[in-house]
Amino acid sequence: MIVNDEKYLPVSTEENSVFEVPVEVFDSEFTVLADTTAMSTPHEIEYKIIFSSENAQAE
């Protein structure tokens, strides 16, 4: 996955790929690029993601 021109590798690939990426802002759309292998050949897909501050939890 690519966020702000930085590549992130999955932290888990057991059933689905899981990524940990920095979230710099809540309640605002940002773009990530990710490869999908669900098609005949891998394709890079652009996703628009919004993280809600209402649902955020501190670790």
PyMOL Python script that loads the backbone (N, CA, C, O; Angstrom):
from pymol import cmd

cmd.read_pdbstr("""\
ATOM      1  N   MET A   1       0.849  -1.158   0.000  1.00  0.00           N
ATOM      2  CA  MET A   1       0.000   0.000   0.000  1.00  0.00           C
ATOM      3  C   MET A   1       0.900   1.227   0.000  1.00  0.00           C
ATOM      4  O   MET A   1       1.958   1.230   0.628  1.00  0.00           O
ATOM      5  N   ILE A   2       0.482   2.252  -0.695  1.00  0.00           N
ATOM      6  CA  ILE A   2       1.264   3.488  -0.772  1.00  0.00           C
ATOM      7  C   ILE A   2       0.436   4.634  -0.199  1.00  0.00           C
ATOM      8  O   ILE A   2      -0.696   4.873  -0.620  1.00  0.00           O
ATOM      9  N   VAL A   3       1.017   5.333   0.764  1.00  0.00           N
ATOM     10  CA  VAL A   3       0.388   6.497   1.385  1.00  0.00           C
ATOM     11  C   VAL A   3       1.413   7.615   1.368  1.00  0.00           C
ATOM     12  O   VAL A   3       2.524   7.450   1.873  1.00  0.00           O
ATOM     13  N   ASN A   4       1.049   8.757   0.789  1.00  0.00           N
ATOM     14  CA  ASN A   4       1.972   9.904   0.701  1.00  0.00           C
ATOM     15  C   ASN A   4       3.327   9.502   0.122  1.00  0.00           C
ATOM     16  O   ASN A   4       4.372   9.892   0.642  1.00  0.00           O
ATOM     17  N   ASP A   5       3.302   8.736  -0.936  1.00  0.00           N
ATOM     18  CA  ASP A   5       4.502   8.282  -1.649  1.00  0.00           C
ATOM     19  C   ASP A   5       5.398   7.347  -0.836  1.00  0.00           C
ATOM     20  O   ASP A   5       6.534   7.095  -1.236  1.00  0.00           O
ATOM     21  N   GLU A   6       4.918   6.831   0.288  1.00  0.00           N
ATOM     22  CA  GLU A   6       5.686   5.871   1.085  1.00  0.00           C
ATOM     23  C   GLU A   6       4.996   4.513   1.031  1.00  0.00           C
ATOM     24  O   GLU A   6       3.783   4.414   1.213  1.00  0.00           O
ATOM     25  N   LYS A   7       5.788   3.463   0.776  1.00  0.00           N
ATOM     26  CA  LYS A   7       5.245   2.114   0.642  1.00  0.00           C
ATOM     27  C   LYS A   7       5.166   1.419   1.998  1.00  0.00           C
ATOM     28  O   LYS A   7       6.116   1.454   2.781  1.00  0.00           O
ATOM     29  N   TYR A   8       4.017   0.782   2.268  1.00  0.00           N
ATOM     30  CA  TYR A   8       3.799   0.022   3.497  1.00  0.00           C
ATOM     31  C   TYR A   8       3.494  -1.420   3.118  1.00  0.00           C
ATOM     32  O   TYR A   8       2.677  -1.681   2.235  1.00  0.00           O
ATOM     33  N   LEU A   9       4.156  -2.349   3.791  1.00  0.00           N
ATOM     34  CA  LEU A   9       3.935  -3.771   3.549  1.00  0.00           C
ATOM     35  C   LEU A   9       2.899  -4.289   4.538  1.00  0.00           C
ATOM     36  O   LEU A   9       2.744  -3.724   5.621  1.00  0.00           O
ATOM     37  N   PRO A  10       2.192  -5.353   4.184  1.00  0.00           N
ATOM     38  CA  PRO A  10       1.169  -5.877   5.095  1.00  0.00           C
ATOM     39  C   PRO A  10       1.787  -6.416   6.386  1.00  0.00           C
ATOM     40  O   PRO A  10       2.879  -6.984   6.380  1.00  0.00           O
ATOM     41  N   VAL A  11       1.066  -6.226   7.486  1.00  0.00           N
ATOM     42  CA  VAL A  11       1.498  -6.781   8.772  1.00  0.00           C
ATOM     43  C   VAL A  11       0.899  -8.164   8.975  1.00  0.00           C
ATOM     44  O   VAL A  11       1.324  -8.906   9.860  1.00  0.00           O
ATOM     45  N   SER A  12      -0.093  -8.513   8.151  1.00  0.00           N
ATOM     46  CA  SER A  12      -0.712  -9.838   8.194  1.00  0.00           C
ATOM     47  C   SER A  12      -1.276 -10.159   6.819  1.00  0.00           C
ATOM     48  O   SER A  12      -1.838  -9.293   6.148  1.00  0.00           O
ATOM     49  N   THR A  13      -1.122 -11.396   6.411  1.00  0.00           N
ATOM     50  CA  THR A  13      -1.672 -11.833   5.118  1.00  0.00           C
ATOM     51  C   THR A  13      -2.433 -13.141   5.269  1.00  0.00           C
ATOM     52  O   THR A  13      -2.668 -13.838   4.282  1.00  0.00           O
ATOM     53  N   GLU A  14      -2.823 -13.486   6.503  1.00  0.00           N
ATOM     54  CA  GLU A  14      -3.472 -14.774   6.749  1.00  0.00           C
ATOM     55  C   GLU A  14      -4.724 -14.967   5.898  1.00  0.00           C
ATOM     56  O   GLU A  14      -4.729 -15.810   5.002  1.00  0.00           O
ATOM     57  N   GLU A  15      -5.770 -14.213   6.155  1.00  0.00           N
ATOM     58  CA  GLU A  15      -6.991 -14.330   5.356  1.00  0.00           C
ATOM     59  C   GLU A  15      -7.114 -13.141   4.413  1.00  0.00           C
ATOM     60  O   GLU A  15      -7.362 -13.305   3.219  1.00  0.00           O
ATOM     61  N   ASN A  16      -6.939 -11.961   4.955  1.00  0.00           N
ATOM     62  CA  ASN A  16      -6.943 -10.719   4.184  1.00  0.00           C
ATOM     63  C   ASN A  16      -5.684  -9.950   4.550  1.00  0.00           C
ATOM     64  O   ASN A  16      -5.139 -10.122   5.641  1.00  0.00           O
ATOM     65  N   SER A  17      -5.232  -9.123   3.659  1.00  0.00           N
ATOM     66  CA  SER A  17      -4.063  -8.297   3.966  1.00  0.00           C
ATOM     67  C   SER A  17      -4.450  -7.212   4.962  1.00  0.00           C
ATOM     68  O   SER A  17      -5.504  -6.587   4.841  1.00  0.00           O
ATOM     69  N   VAL A  18      -3.592  -6.999   5.938  1.00  0.00           N
ATOM     70  CA  VAL A  18      -3.810  -5.970   6.952  1.00  0.00           C
ATOM     71  C   VAL A  18      -2.612  -5.037   6.917  1.00  0.00           C
ATOM     72  O   VAL A  18      -1.464  -5.481   6.927  1.00  0.00           O
ATOM     73  N   PHE A  19      -2.891  -3.738   6.876  1.00  0.00           N
ATOM     74  CA  PHE A  19      -1.837  -2.735   6.818  1.00  0.00           C
ATOM     75  C   PHE A  19      -1.978  -1.773   7.986  1.00  0.00           C
ATOM     76  O   PHE A  19      -3.091  -1.479   8.423  1.00  0.00           O
ATOM     77  N   GLU A  20      -0.861  -1.286   8.487  1.00  0.00           N
ATOM     78  CA  GLU A  20      -0.842  -0.199   9.458  1.00  0.00           C
ATOM     79  C   GLU A  20      -0.229   1.003   8.759  1.00  0.00           C
ATOM     80  O   GLU A  20       0.931   0.975   8.349  1.00  0.00           O
ATOM     81  N   VAL A  21      -1.026   2.059   8.631  1.00  0.00           N
ATOM     82  CA  VAL A  21      -0.569   3.274   7.957  1.00  0.00           C
ATOM     83  C   VAL A  21      -0.829   4.463   8.877  1.00  0.00           C
ATOM     84  O   VAL A  21      -1.736   4.415   9.707  1.00  0.00           O
ATOM     85  N   PRO A  22      -0.045   5.524   8.738  1.00  0.00           N
ATOM     86  CA  PRO A  22      -0.270   6.703   9.578  1.00  0.00           C
ATOM     87  C   PRO A  22      -1.563   7.409   9.183  1.00  0.00           C
ATOM     88  O   PRO A  22      -1.883   7.536   8.002  1.00  0.00           O
ATOM     89  N   VAL A  23      -2.289   7.861  10.184  1.00  0.00           N
ATOM     90  CA  VAL A  23      -3.497   8.660   9.953  1.00  0.00           C
ATOM     91  C   VAL A  23      -3.205  10.033  10.531  1.00  0.00           C
ATOM     92  O   VAL A  23      -3.150  10.211  11.748  1.00  0.00           O
ATOM     93  N   GLU A  24      -3.020  10.999   9.645  1.00  0.00           N
ATOM     94  CA  GLU A  24      -2.623  12.338  10.078  1.00  0.00           C
ATOM     95  C   GLU A  24      -3.809  13.247  10.341  1.00  0.00           C
ATOM     96  O   GLU A  24      -3.675  14.260  11.028  1.00  0.00           O
ATOM     97  N   VAL A  25      -4.968  12.895   9.802  1.00  0.00           N
ATOM     98  CA  VAL A  25      -6.142  13.750   9.963  1.00  0.00           C
ATOM     99  C   VAL A  25      -7.390  12.873   9.985  1.00  0.00           C
ATOM    100  O   VAL A  25      -7.487  11.885   9.259  1.00  0.00           O
ATOM    101  N   PHE A  26      -8.342  13.255  10.833  1.00  0.00           N
ATOM    102  CA  PHE A  26      -9.619  12.561  10.892  1.00  0.00           C
ATOM    103  C   PHE A  26     -10.677  13.390  10.172  1.00  0.00           C
ATOM    104  O   PHE A  26     -10.526  14.597   9.987  1.00  0.00           O
ATOM    105  N   ASP A  27     -11.752  12.713   9.770  1.00  0.00           N
ATOM    106  CA  ASP A  27     -12.926  13.360   9.173  1.00  0.00           C
ATOM    107  C   ASP A  27     -12.609  14.080   7.865  1.00  0.00           C
ATOM    108  O   ASP A  27     -13.310  15.018   7.486  1.00  0.00           O
ATOM    109  N   SER A  28     -11.574  13.651   7.189  1.00  0.00           N
ATOM    110  CA  SER A  28     -11.186  14.250   5.919  1.00  0.00           C
ATOM    111  C   SER A  28     -10.664  13.142   5.009  1.00  0.00           C
ATOM    112  O   SER A  28      -9.949  12.245   5.455  1.00  0.00           O
ATOM    113  N   GLU A  29     -11.023  13.213   3.751  1.00  0.00           N
ATOM    114  CA  GLU A  29     -10.648  12.169   2.794  1.00  0.00           C
ATOM    115  C   GLU A  29      -9.158  12.214   2.460  1.00  0.00           C
ATOM    116  O   GLU A  29      -8.583  13.285   2.264  1.00  0.00           O
ATOM    117  N   PHE A  30      -8.543  11.026   2.398  1.00  0.00           N
ATOM    118  CA  PHE A  30      -7.188  10.948   1.857  1.00  0.00           C
ATOM    119  C   PHE A  30      -7.081   9.720   0.963  1.00  0.00           C
ATOM    120  O   PHE A  30      -7.896   8.802   1.044  1.00  0.00           O
ATOM    121  N   THR A  31      -6.072   9.720   0.119  1.00  0.00           N
ATOM    122  CA  THR A  31      -5.931   8.704  -0.916  1.00  0.00           C
ATOM    123  C   THR A  31      -4.821   7.726  -0.567  1.00  0.00           C
ATOM    124  O   THR A  31      -3.754   8.112  -0.090  1.00  0.00           O
ATOM    125  N   VAL A  32      -5.099   6.445  -0.818  1.00  0.00           N
ATOM    126  CA  VAL A  32      -4.078   5.408  -0.720  1.00  0.00           C
ATOM    127  C   VAL A  32      -4.112   4.601  -2.008  1.00  0.00           C
ATOM    128  O   VAL A  32      -5.152   4.506  -2.661  1.00  0.00           O
ATOM    129  N   LEU A  33      -2.986   4.026  -2.370  1.00  0.00           N
ATOM    130  CA  LEU A  33      -2.899   3.143  -3.527  1.00  0.00           C
ATOM    131  C   LEU A  33      -2.581   1.749  -3.024  1.00  0.00           C
ATOM    132  O   LEU A  33      -1.721   1.567  -2.163  1.00  0.00           O
ATOM    133  N   ALA A  34      -3.284   0.763  -3.570  1.00  0.00           N
ATOM    134  CA  ALA A  34      -3.051  -0.615  -3.139  1.00  0.00           C
ATOM    135  C   ALA A  34      -3.200  -1.547  -4.327  1.00  0.00           C
ATOM    136  O   ALA A  34      -3.951  -1.274  -5.263  1.00  0.00           O
ATOM    137  N   ASP A  35      -2.468  -2.657  -4.271  1.00  0.00           N
ATOM    138  CA  ASP A  35      -2.576  -3.677  -5.311  1.00  0.00           C
ATOM    139  C   ASP A  35      -3.679  -4.652  -4.949  1.00  0.00           C
ATOM    140  O   ASP A  35      -3.827  -5.039  -3.790  1.00  0.00           O
ATOM    141  N   THR A  36      -4.448  -5.044  -5.947  1.00  0.00           N
ATOM    142  CA  THR A  36      -5.433  -6.097  -5.745  1.00  0.00           C
ATOM    143  C   THR A  36      -4.997  -7.309  -6.547  1.00  0.00           C
ATOM    144  O   THR A  36      -4.501  -7.179  -7.666  1.00  0.00           O
ATOM    145  N   THR A  37      -5.183  -8.467  -5.979  1.00  0.00           N
ATOM    146  CA  THR A  37      -4.879  -9.708  -6.701  1.00  0.00           C
ATOM    147  C   THR A  37      -6.166 -10.448  -7.027  1.00  0.00           C
ATOM    148  O   THR A  37      -6.132 -11.603  -7.453  1.00  0.00           O
ATOM    149  N   ALA A  38      -7.305  -9.783  -6.826  1.00  0.00           N
ATOM    150  CA  ALA A  38      -8.603 -10.417  -7.078  1.00  0.00           C
ATOM    151  C   ALA A  38      -8.900 -10.539  -8.573  1.00  0.00           C
ATOM    152  O   ALA A  38      -9.806 -11.275  -8.963  1.00  0.00           O
ATOM    153  N   MET A  39      -8.159  -9.838  -9.400  1.00  0.00           N
ATOM    154  CA  MET A  39      -8.358  -9.915 -10.843  1.00  0.00           C
ATOM    155  C   MET A  39      -7.354 -10.911 -11.425  1.00  0.00           C
ATOM    156  O   MET A  39      -6.546 -11.482 -10.694  1.00  0.00           O
ATOM    157  N   SER A  40      -7.409 -11.111 -12.719  1.00  0.00           N
ATOM    158  CA  SER A  40      -6.517 -12.093 -13.349  1.00  0.00           C
ATOM    159  C   SER A  40      -5.039 -11.749 -13.151  1.00  0.00           C
ATOM    160  O   SER A  40      -4.208 -12.642 -12.987  1.00  0.00           O
ATOM    161  N   THR A  41      -4.719 -10.473 -13.168  1.00  0.00           N
ATOM    162  CA  THR A  41      -3.359 -10.017 -12.870  1.00  0.00           C
ATOM    163  C   THR A  41      -3.463  -8.885 -11.848  1.00  0.00           C
ATOM    164  O   THR A  41      -4.471  -8.179 -11.828  1.00  0.00           O
ATOM    165  N   PRO A  42      -2.459  -8.695 -11.007  1.00  0.00           N
ATOM    166  CA  PRO A  42      -2.540  -7.614 -10.006  1.00  0.00           C
ATOM    167  C   PRO A  42      -2.723  -6.243 -10.658  1.00  0.00           C
ATOM    168  O   PRO A  42      -2.123  -5.947 -11.691  1.00  0.00           O
ATOM    169  N   HIS A  43      -3.545  -5.430 -10.046  1.00  0.00           N
ATOM    170  CA  HIS A  43      -3.799  -4.068 -10.509  1.00  0.00           C
ATOM    171  C   HIS A  43      -3.654  -3.117  -9.332  1.00  0.00           C
ATOM    172  O   HIS A  43      -4.017  -3.453  -8.205  1.00  0.00           O
ATOM    173  N   GLU A  44      -3.123  -1.928  -9.597  1.00  0.00           N
ATOM    174  CA  GLU A  44      -3.055  -0.895  -8.574  1.00  0.00           C
ATOM    175  C   GLU A  44      -4.383  -0.146  -8.580  1.00  0.00           C
ATOM    176  O   GLU A  44      -4.851   0.299  -9.628  1.00  0.00           O
ATOM    177  N   ILE A  45      -4.981  -0.012  -7.404  1.00  0.00           N
ATOM    178  CA  ILE A  45      -6.277   0.641  -7.273  1.00  0.00           C
ATOM    179  C   ILE A  45      -6.126   1.835  -6.335  1.00  0.00           C
ATOM    180  O   ILE A  45      -5.439   1.747  -5.318  1.00  0.00           O
ATOM    181  N   GLU A  46      -6.767   2.943  -6.676  1.00  0.00           N
ATOM    182  CA  GLU A  46      -6.765   4.124  -5.819  1.00  0.00           C
ATOM    183  C   GLU A  46      -8.006   4.080  -4.933  1.00  0.00           C
ATOM    184  O   GLU A  46      -9.128   3.948  -5.422  1.00  0.00           O
ATOM    185  N   TYR A  47      -7.790   4.190  -3.631  1.00  0.00           N
ATOM    186  CA  TYR A  47      -8.888   4.209  -2.666  1.00  0.00           C
ATOM    187  C   TYR A  47      -8.930   5.565  -1.983  1.00  0.00           C
ATOM    188  O   TYR A  47      -7.887   6.155  -1.702  1.00  0.00           O
ATOM    189  N   LYS A  48     -10.120   6.056  -1.719  1.00  0.00           N
ATOM    190  CA  LYS A  48     -10.329   7.271  -0.928  1.00  0.00           C
ATOM    191  C   LYS A  48     -10.861   6.812   0.425  1.00  0.00           C
ATOM    192  O   LYS A  48     -11.881   6.125   0.492  1.00  0.00           O
ATOM    193  N   ILE A  49     -10.176   7.188   1.500  1.00  0.00           N
ATOM    194  CA  ILE A  49     -10.522   6.716   2.834  1.00  0.00           C
ATOM    195  C   ILE A  49     -10.782   7.907   3.754  1.00  0.00           C
ATOM    196  O   ILE A  49     -10.093   8.925   3.693  1.00  0.00           O
ATOM    197  N   ILE A  50     -11.793   7.750   4.606  1.00  0.00           N
ATOM    198  CA  ILE A  50     -12.074   8.740   5.652  1.00  0.00           C
ATOM    199  C   ILE A  50     -12.127   8.002   6.984  1.00  0.00           C
ATOM    200  O   ILE A  50     -12.899   7.056   7.142  1.00  0.00           O
ATOM    201  N   PHE A  51     -11.308   8.431   7.941  1.00  0.00           N
ATOM    202  CA  PHE A  51     -11.358   7.884   9.290  1.00  0.00           C
ATOM    203  C   PHE A  51     -12.158   8.851  10.157  1.00  0.00           C
ATOM    204  O   PHE A  51     -11.836  10.037  10.231  1.00  0.00           O
ATOM    205  N   SER A  52     -13.178   8.353  10.799  1.00  0.00           N
ATOM    206  CA  SER A  52     -14.061   9.170  11.624  1.00  0.00           C
ATOM    207  C   SER A  52     -13.478   9.366  13.019  1.00  0.00           C
ATOM    208  O   SER A  52     -13.124   8.397  13.690  1.00  0.00           O
ATOM    209  N   SER A  53     -13.380  10.612  13.452  1.00  0.00           N
ATOM    210  CA  SER A  53     -12.887  10.892  14.804  1.00  0.00           C
ATOM    211  C   SER A  53     -13.879  10.388  15.847  1.00  0.00           C
ATOM    212  O   SER A  53     -13.502  10.112  16.986  1.00  0.00           O
ATOM    213  N   GLU A  54     -15.131  10.270  15.459  1.00  0.00           N
ATOM    214  CA  GLU A  54     -16.171   9.775  16.357  1.00  0.00           C
ATOM    215  C   GLU A  54     -15.916   8.323  16.767  1.00  0.00           C
ATOM    216  O   GLU A  54     -16.281   7.911  17.868  1.00  0.00           O
ATOM    217  N   ASN A  55     -15.289   7.552  15.877  1.00  0.00           N
ATOM    218  CA  ASN A  55     -15.055   6.132  16.127  1.00  0.00           C
ATOM    219  C   ASN A  55     -13.611   5.802  16.488  1.00  0.00           C
ATOM    220  O   ASN A  55     -13.281   4.634  16.694  1.00  0.00           O
ATOM    221  N   ALA A  56     -12.749   6.808  16.569  1.00  0.00           N
ATOM    222  CA  ALA A  56     -11.330   6.569  16.852  1.00  0.00           C
ATOM    223  C   ALA A  56     -11.131   6.185  18.312  1.00  0.00           C
ATOM    224  O   ALA A  56     -11.796   6.705  19.208  1.00  0.00           O
ATOM    225  N   GLN A  57     -10.194   5.258  18.531  1.00  0.00           N
ATOM    226  CA  GLN A  57      -9.860   4.825  19.886  1.00  0.00           C
ATOM    227  C   GLN A  57      -8.350   4.875  20.064  1.00  0.00           C
ATOM    228  O   GLN A  57      -7.603   4.452  19.182  1.00  0.00           O
ATOM    229  N   ALA A  58      -7.909   5.381  21.178  1.00  0.00           N
ATOM    230  CA  ALA A  58      -6.474   5.430  21.475  1.00  0.00           C
ATOM    231  C   ALA A  58      -5.986   4.037  21.833  1.00  0.00           C
ATOM    232  O   ALA A  58      -6.718   3.247  22.429  1.00  0.00           O
ATOM    233  N   GLU A  59      -4.737   3.739  21.465  1.00  0.00           N
ATOM    234  CA  GLU A  59      -4.138   2.442  21.824  1.00  0.00           C
ATOM    235  C   GLU A  59      -3.313   2.557  23.067  1.00  0.00           C
ATOM    236  O   GLU A  59      -2.735   1.568  23.518  1.00  0.00           O
TER     237      GLU A  59
END
""", "prot")
cmd.dss("prot")
cmd.show_as("cartoon", "prot")
cmd.util.cbc("prot")
cmd.orient("prot")
